[in-house]
């Protein structure tokens, strides 16, 4: 996904490059973009939000090429 198309609070799926861009791959993770810079998308992943809550979940920096 183009980084210019990603907005905070948007639902996204992180698909690692090693998973051959398969959105159904076991390593793909869903989450919410918490912030976006010119080079990275910061994502709070659903599993962590469920466990810790939104405020206590640390956002993970992701390459925008890995975001779908």
Secondary structure, 3 states (H helix, E strand, C coil): CCHHHCCCCCEEEECCHHHCCCCCCCCCEEEEEEEECCCEEEEEEHHHHHHHCCCCCCCEEEEHHHEC
